[in-house]
Amino acid sequence: MDRNNAPVEGIEHPDHRVEFHLSPGDVEAVRFGISPGHELAHAVRVLLRPAAHPLQWGWLRAVRDRLPRDEFALLATVVGDDGYLPDFLTTAPRWDLTPEAELDELRAAPLDPMRVDFGKMVRRSAGARRKALGEMQDRPARARDMIADAWGAVWDAALAPVWPQLERLLRADIAVRGRTIASAGIAGMAGDLHPQVTWGEGAVRVSLRRHSEQVDCRGSGLVLVPSVMSSWGCMVLTEAPAQPTLFYPARGVTAGWARDIAETTEALGALLGPARAGILLRAGAARTTSQVAQEAGIAISTASHHLAVLRGAGLIASERDGARMLHLRTPLGEAMVGAVL
C-alpha cells in the first residue's frame, strides 16, 4: 500500500474496500481514540473547500478572519485539499491525546519516514506545490520545524477556541459506541458507524474510492477514531508500524456544533437548571465535591445535593478515592452534552 490514509469522500468504487479482520467477539481488540492532528488537517481542507462542507459553516464564519496567513499557506501546501495525508501530521490516536502532546510529537517526528511521506506527496502533486514539497523533502529537519510552528499557530487561531466543544462531541460519540459494544457487540457497533462501514465474517469492512486491502488486526487490534471536521466520510490507516486505524464521522455534528460555551450552558440549563448544567459540563474530568462547589460558587452541601440529583439521573458517576469522592460524567452524561452541542 503506497498511502496510509485512504479517502472515501465522493463516490466509492464498488469493488474497493479495506477489511480489518478481528477475532469474533474480541471486544478488547477494538479501542477508541481522538486525534487533534486529524481534526486540524481536515480543518485546513474545510477552509480550502468550504462549499463542500456545509456542516462547518458556523465554525468557518468565526475563524476565517483570524487565520495566520503564512502559516496557513504552509499547512495548505502540506495537507492539500483532498487525497493523501502525510502520517507525520498525526501521532497514534489515543483516548488521552492532547493537542499539546500531538504538537510535541510532531516536533520530534523521525526524519526518514518524513522523507517517505514527502515523496508520496511529490508524486501526487504538480506545479508550485510539487516544487515546494520537493524542497521540504530535501531539507526535512527544516521542514519539520516550520510545519510544527505552523501547526501550532493555525491550531491556536482555528481550533483552540472551539476545542472544548469539539472534544465533547468526540467523547460523547465514543461513550455511545462503547455502550453499543457492551449491549450489541462489535458487529452492532460497526454496523452503525457509517454507511460505508459494515461487519461480516469477523471483519470491519470500509468501502473506499481507490484502495483495497486485507488487514489482520488479531495481533494488534483496531483503533476507532471519531472526527468532527472530516464529517463527510471515513479514512483508514493501515501501513506498519502504525496501529490499524479507522477514522469515521462523529454522530451529532450539526452546523451549530461550534456555538459558544455560554449558549451550550444555557441550553442545558433549560433542562437541568443552571447550576446542574454547569456541573455536568465541567464533569468531563474527575472532580472532588469541594472542587465542584468552588467552581460553581456554591456551598459544599449544595454541590452534594446537585451531584446526588445528577447521579440519580445516571448523568454522573461518583467513586471514592481514599478520603475523597470523585465525580465524572457517565456515557449517558457524555451523550447528553454531545446532543446539546
C-alpha positions as CSV (number, residue, x, y, z in Angstrom):
1,M,0.0,0.0,0.0
2,D,1.6,3.3,-1.0
3,R,-0.5,5.5,1.2
4,N,-1.7,5.3,4.8
5,N,-4.8,7.4,4.7
6,A,-7.4,6.4,2.1
7,P,-10.1,9.0,1.4
8,V,-13.7,8.0,0.7
9,E,-15.4,11.3,0.2
10,G,-17.4,11.3,-3.0
11,I,-18.5,8.1,-4.8
12,E,-16.6,5.0,-3.7
13,H,-15.5,2.3,-6.2
14,P,-17.9,-0.6,-5.7
15,D,-15.0,-3.1,-5.6
16,H,-12.6,-1.2,-3.4
17,R,-12.7,-1.8,0.3
18,V,-10.3,-2.4,3.3
19,E,-11.2,-5.2,5.6
20,F,-9.9,-5.1,9.2
21,H,-10.0,-8.8,10.4
22,L,-10.7,-9.4,14.1
23,S,-11.4,-12.4,16.2
24,P,-15.2,-12.9,16.6
25,G,-16.3,-11.4,19.9
26,D,-12.9,-9.9,20.7
27,V,-14.0,-6.7,22.4
28,E,-10.5,-5.9,23.7
29,A,-9.2,-5.7,20.2
30,V,-11.2,-2.6,19.5
31,R,-10.1,0.6,21.2
32,F,-11.2,4.3,20.7
33,G,-9.0,7.4,20.5
34,I,-9.1,11.0,19.5
35,S,-6.7,12.8,17.1
36,P,-6.2,16.6,17.3
37,G,-3.9,16.4,14.3
38,H,-6.5,14.7,12.2
39,E,-9.0,17.4,13.1
40,L,-6.6,20.2,12.3
41,A,-5.6,18.6,8.9
42,H,-9.3,18.4,7.9
43,A,-10.0,21.9,9.2
44,V,-7.4,23.1,6.7
45,R,-9.2,21.1,4.0
46,V,-12.6,22.6,5.0
47,L,-11.1,26.1,4.7
48,L,-9.7,25.3,1.3
49,R,-13.1,23.9,0.0
50,P,-15.8,25.5,2.2
51,A,-18.6,24.9,-0.3
52,A,-18.1,21.1,0.2
53,H,-18.6,21.3,4.0
54,P,-21.9,23.0,5.0
55,L,-21.8,21.5,8.5
56,Q,-18.7,23.6,9.2
57,W,-20.1,26.9,8.0
58,G,-20.8,28.2,11.5
59,W,-17.3,27.5,12.5
60,L,-15.9,28.9,9.3
61,R,-17.6,32.3,9.8
62,A,-15.9,32.7,13.1
63,V,-12.4,31.6,12.1
64,R,-11.7,33.0,8.7
65,D,-10.6,36.4,9.7
66,R,-8.2,35.3,12.4
67,L,-6.1,32.8,10.5
68,P,-2.3,33.5,10.3
69,R,-1.8,33.9,6.6
70,D,1.7,32.5,6.0
71,E,1.3,29.6,8.4
72,F,-2.0,28.6,6.9
73,A,-0.5,28.7,3.4
74,L,2.3,26.3,4.5
75,L,-0.1,23.8,6.1
76,A,-2.4,24.1,3.0
77,T,0.6,23.1,0.8
78,V,1.4,20.1,3.0
79,V,-2.2,18.9,3.6
80,G,-3.8,19.7,0.2
81,D,-7.5,19.8,-0.4
82,D,-8.0,16.0,-1.0
83,G,-6.3,12.7,-1.1
84,Y,-3.2,11.6,0.7
85,L,-2.5,12.9,4.2
86,P,1.1,12.6,5.5
87,D,1.3,10.4,8.6
88,F,3.7,12.7,10.4
89,L,0.9,15.2,10.9
90,T,-0.7,12.9,13.4
91,T,0.5,10.6,16.1
92,A,-1.2,7.3,17.1
93,P,-4.7,8.3,18.3
94,R,-5.5,7.5,21.9
95,W,-8.1,8.4,24.5
96,D,-5.9,10.9,26.4
97,L,-4.1,12.5,23.5
98,T,-4.0,16.3,23.9
99,P,-3.2,19.0,21.2
100,E,0.0,19.9,23.2
101,A,1.2,16.3,23.1
102,E,0.4,15.9,19.4
103,L,2.4,19.0,18.6
104,D,5.4,17.8,20.8
105,E,5.4,14.5,18.9
106,L,5.4,16.4,15.6
107,R,8.4,18.4,16.6
108,A,10.2,15.1,17.4
109,A,9.0,13.2,14.3
110,P,11.7,10.9,12.8
111,L,13.1,12.4,9.6
112,D,13.4,9.2,7.4
113,P,9.6,8.5,7.5
114,M,9.0,12.2,6.8
115,R,11.1,11.9,3.6
116,V,9.0,9.0,2.5
117,D,5.8,10.9,3.2
118,F,7.1,13.9,1.3
119,G,8.0,11.6,-1.6
120,K,4.4,10.3,-1.8
121,M,3.1,13.8,-1.8
122,V,5.5,14.9,-4.5
123,R,4.3,12.1,-6.8
124,R,0.7,13.2,-6.2
125,S,1.2,16.9,-6.9
126,A,2.2,19.3,-9.6
127,G,3.3,22.8,-10.3
128,A,4.2,25.1,-7.4
129,R,3.0,22.6,-4.8
130,R,5.2,19.9,-6.2
131,K,8.2,22.2,-6.1
132,A,7.6,23.3,-2.5
133,L,7.1,19.7,-1.3
134,G,10.3,18.6,-3.1
135,E,12.3,21.3,-1.3
136,M,10.8,20.1,2.0
137,Q,11.8,16.5,1.1
138,D,15.4,17.7,0.5
139,R,15.5,19.5,3.9
140,P,13.2,17.5,6.2
141,A,14.6,18.9,9.5
142,R,13.9,22.5,8.5
143,A,10.5,21.5,7.0
144,R,9.6,19.7,10.3
145,D,10.3,22.8,12.4
146,M,8.4,25.1,10.0
147,I,5.4,22.7,9.8
148,A,5.3,22.3,13.6
149,D,5.4,26.1,14.1
150,A,2.6,26.5,11.5
151,W,0.6,23.7,13.1
152,G,0.7,25.5,16.5
153,A,-0.2,28.9,15.0
154,V,-3.1,27.6,13.0
155,W,-4.3,25.4,15.9
156,D,-4.4,28.4,18.2
157,A,-6.4,30.5,15.7
158,A,-8.7,27.9,14.2
159,L,-9.4,25.1,16.7
160,A,-8.2,26.0,20.2
161,P,-11.2,28.4,20.7
162,V,-13.7,25.6,19.9
163,W,-11.7,22.6,21.2
164,P,-13.9,22.1,24.3
165,Q,-17.0,21.9,22.1
166,L,-15.3,19.6,19.6
167,E,-13.7,17.4,22.2
168,R,-17.1,16.9,23.9
169,L,-18.6,15.7,20.6
170,L,-15.8,13.2,20.2
171,R,-16.0,11.8,23.7
172,A,-19.8,11.7,23.6
173,D,-19.6,9.6,20.4
174,I,-17.1,7.3,21.9
175,A,-19.3,6.9,25.0
176,V,-22.3,5.9,22.9
177,R,-20.2,3.5,20.8
178,G,-18.8,1.8,23.9
179,R,-22.2,1.2,25.3
180,T,-23.3,-0.3,21.9
181,I,-20.4,-2.7,22.1
182,A,-21.4,-3.7,25.6
183,S,-25.1,-4.3,24.5
184,A,-24.8,-5.4,20.9
185,G,-21.2,-6.5,20.4
186,I,-18.7,-5.3,17.8
187,A,-21.0,-6.2,14.9
188,G,-23.8,-4.0,16.2
189,M,-21.4,-1.1,16.8
190,A,-19.5,-1.4,13.5
191,G,-22.8,-1.6,11.5
192,D,-23.8,1.7,12.9
193,L,-20.6,3.7,12.4
194,H,-21.2,4.9,8.8
195,P,-23.0,3.7,5.7
196,Q,-19.6,2.8,4.2
197,V,-18.7,0.6,7.2
198,T,-20.1,-2.9,7.5
199,W,-19.4,-6.0,9.6
200,G,-19.2,-9.5,8.2
201,E,-17.2,-12.8,8.7
202,G,-15.2,-11.3,11.6
203,A,-14.1,-8.2,9.7
204,V,-14.8,-4.5,9.8
205,R,-15.2,-3.5,6.1
206,V,-14.7,0.0,4.8
207,S,-15.7,1.0,1.2
208,L,-13.1,3.2,-0.4
209,R,-12.6,5.0,-3.7
210,R,-9.1,3.9,-4.6
211,H,-7.8,1.1,-2.5
212,S,-8.4,-2.5,-1.4
213,E,-6.5,-4.3,1.4
214,Q,-6.9,-7.2,3.9
215,V,-5.6,-6.1,7.4
216,D,-5.1,-8.7,10.1
217,C,-5.8,-7.0,13.4
218,R,-5.9,-10.1,15.6
219,G,-2.4,-9.3,17.0
220,S,-2.6,-5.6,17.1
221,G,-6.3,-4.6,17.4
222,L,-8.2,-1.8,15.7
223,V,-8.4,1.9,16.8
224,L,-11.6,3.7,16.0
225,V,-11.4,7.5,15.9
226,P,-14.4,9.8,15.5
227,S,-14.0,13.1,13.7
228,V,-15.9,16.3,13.6
229,M,-14.0,18.1,10.9
230,S,-14.0,15.2,8.4
231,S,-17.7,14.8,8.6
232,W,-18.2,13.5,5.0
233,G,-16.7,10.0,5.2
234,C,-14.1,7.6,6.5
235,M,-10.4,7.3,6.3
236,V,-8.1,4.4,7.2
237,L,-4.5,4.0,8.4
238,T,-3.1,0.5,7.7
239,E,0.6,0.8,6.9
240,A,3.0,-0.6,9.6
241,P,4.3,0.4,12.0
242,A,1.2,2.4,12.6
243,Q,-1.7,0.8,14.5
244,P,-4.6,-0.1,12.2
245,T,-7.0,2.8,12.5
246,L,-10.4,3.8,11.1
247,F,-11.4,7.4,11.2
248,Y,-15.2,7.9,10.9
249,P,-17.6,10.9,11.2
250,A,-18.8,11.5,14.8
251,R,-22.5,11.5,15.3
252,G,-24.4,14.6,16.3
253,V,-22.4,17.1,14.2
254,T,-24.7,19.9,13.1
255,A,-24.0,23.3,11.6
256,G,-24.2,24.7,15.2
257,W,-21.7,22.5,16.8
258,A,-19.2,25.3,17.4
259,R,-21.5,27.6,19.2
260,D,-20.2,29.4,22.3
261,I,-20.0,27.5,25.5
262,A,-22.4,30.0,27.1
263,E,-25.1,29.0,24.7
264,T,-24.5,25.4,25.5
265,T,-24.8,26.1,29.2
266,E,-28.0,28.0,28.6
267,A,-29.4,25.1,26.6
268,L,-28.6,22.5,29.3
269,G,-29.7,24.9,31.9
270,A,-33.2,25.0,30.4
271,L,-33.3,21.2,31.0
272,L,-31.4,20.8,34.2
273,G,-31.2,24.2,35.8
274,P,-28.1,26.5,35.5
275,A,-26.2,25.1,38.5
276,R,-26.5,21.4,37.5
277,A,-25.8,22.3,33.8
278,G,-22.6,23.9,34.8
279,I,-21.6,20.9,37.0
280,L,-22.3,18.5,34.2
281,L,-20.4,20.5,31.6
282,R,-17.3,20.6,33.9
283,A,-17.6,16.9,34.8
284,G,-15.6,15.7,31.7
285,A,-12.6,15.3,34.2
286,A,-13.0,13.8,37.6
287,R,-13.5,16.4,40.4
288,T,-14.0,16.3,44.1
289,T,-17.1,17.6,45.8
290,S,-15.1,20.6,47.1
291,Q,-13.8,21.4,43.6
292,V,-17.3,21.2,42.2
293,A,-18.5,23.6,44.8
294,Q,-15.7,26.0,44.3
295,E,-16.1,26.1,40.5
296,A,-19.8,26.5,40.8
297,G,-19.5,29.2,43.5
298,I,-21.9,27.3,45.8
299,A,-21.7,25.6,49.3
300,I,-20.4,22.1,49.5
301,S,-23.7,20.9,50.9
302,T,-25.5,22.4,47.9
303,A,-22.9,20.8,45.5
304,S,-23.5,17.4,47.1
305,H,-27.3,17.8,46.6
306,H,-26.9,18.7,42.9
307,L,-24.4,15.8,42.4
308,A,-26.9,13.4,44.0
309,V,-29.6,14.5,41.6
310,L,-27.3,14.1,38.6
311,R,-26.1,10.8,39.9
312,G,-29.7,9.6,40.4
313,A,-30.4,10.6,36.7
314,G,-27.4,8.5,35.6
315,L,-25.5,11.5,34.3
316,I,-22.7,11.5,36.8
317,A,-20.9,8.6,38.5
318,S,-19.2,9.0,41.9
319,E,-16.3,6.9,43.1
320,R,-14.4,7.0,46.4
321,D,-10.7,7.6,46.2
322,G,-9.4,7.3,49.7
323,A,-11.0,10.1,51.7
324,R,-12.2,11.9,48.5
325,M,-15.2,11.3,46.4
326,L,-14.6,11.9,42.7
327,H,-17.4,12.7,40.2
328,L,-17.3,12.1,36.5
329,R,-19.8,12.2,33.6
330,T,-21.2,8.8,32.6
331,P,-21.6,7.7,29.0
332,L,-25.2,8.9,29.3
333,G,-24.0,12.3,30.5
334,E,-21.5,12.5,27.6
335,A,-24.2,11.7,25.2
336,M,-26.5,14.4,26.6
337,V,-23.8,17.0,26.4
338,G,-22.9,15.9,22.9
339,A,-26.5,16.0,21.8
340,V,-26.9,19.6,23.1
341,L,-23.7,20.6,21.2
